[in-house]
Amino acid sequence: MSYLSSNQLKQYEDEGFVSPINIFSDAKTKKIRNEIELIESRIPDELEKSGRYNAHLISPLLDEVTHNSKILDAVESLIGKNILVCGTTLFIKNPNEKGFVSYHQDAKYIGLEPHNWVTAWVAITDSNEKNGCMRMWSGSHKDNLKEHDQKFNEGNLLTRGQTVKNVPKEKTTPLILNAGQMSLHHPTVVHGSDLNKSNDRRIGFVIQSYIGTNVKQILGKNSVQLARGVDEFDFHEKIGRPKSLLNENDLKIKKRENHNLQDIFYKGSSKKGSY
Ligand SMILES: O=C(O)CCC(=O)C(=O)O
């Protein structure tokens, strides 16, 4: 059992995140990395740009991660026992590429209301200050949604380059994770990450997000999978789980889901970015 302890719950309540949490062994984490890299080698652009979303729909192993009981126990401690998987994102930063994530709040453009949801960031490689781990503005989740500039700037791994102004970067907390550990963060905590200055990739497989069954999608349409409990609200269409790697039909479903997601992320925007 890995329900959160009272100290961990307090950290989440006070700071807007809880980290680190041990989930996978080294061997299992290597297997997951190999699966991601196998997909990249079989279909080179499948996980690029907007393809980085919802890889759990085409890989049984990534699907298994999203339904992992240790992760779900921790998530249950925060959002209750009825849990839906509402999408995943691969945040990959390759060495020598200029990828960074501007400081933002996840809840700003994602359309999930109320905020009974949480994002699980699973480290598939080590994630540290050298390779551009996430950095959190502790306590910022207690304020409402903040104004974001839409920069659409080069290298920014966010859709609109959405950026909160005046973040005290020197005061932000780096979430240092070993491969196989995860962090959980709140929908309104302000966070971002710097460039990868190491010689290896930095890979985060991010369940973005686990939502309570009472959460609606107010900007468009998300399909979900039941991860735990019962869905007494039935707000979202249910989607199947992959039985084999890169199945033709699953690839089509992923494409359709990512198309719907683009409609959500760019709702009301006159411009589109590359994610
Ligand atoms: O992986 C990163 O550096 C940022 C990820 C992020 O913003 C998120 O998971 O909400």
The ligand as an SDF file (V2000), in Angstrom:
LIG
                    3D

 10  9  0  0  0  0  0  0  0  0999 V2000
    8.3150   18.0160  -17.7990 O   0  0  0  0  0  0  0  0  0  0  0  0
    8.4040   19.2130  -17.5890 C   0  0  0  0  0  0  0  0  0  0  0  0
    9.4750   19.7930  -17.5370 O   0  0  0  0  0  0  0  0  0  0  0  0
    7.1600   20.0240  -17.3250 C   0  0  0  0  0  0  0  0  0  0  0  0
    5.9390   19.1780  -17.1850 C   0  0  0  0  0  0  0  0  0  0  0  0
    4.7120   19.9220  -16.8010 C   0  0  0  0  0  0  0  0  0  0  0  0
    4.5990   21.1040  -16.9400 O   0  0  0  0  0  0  0  0  0  0  0  0
    3.6320   19.1580  -16.2180 C   0  0  0  0  0  0  0  0  0  0  0  0
    3.7430   17.9400  -16.0690 O   0  0  0  0  0  0  0  0  0  0  0  0
    2.5880   19.7690  -15.8660 O   0  0  0  0  0  0  0  0  0  0  0  0
  1  2  2  0
  2  3  1  0
  2  4  1  0
  4  5  1  0
  5  6  1  0
  6  7  2  0
  6  8  1  0
  8  9  2  0
  8 10  1  0
M  END
$$$$
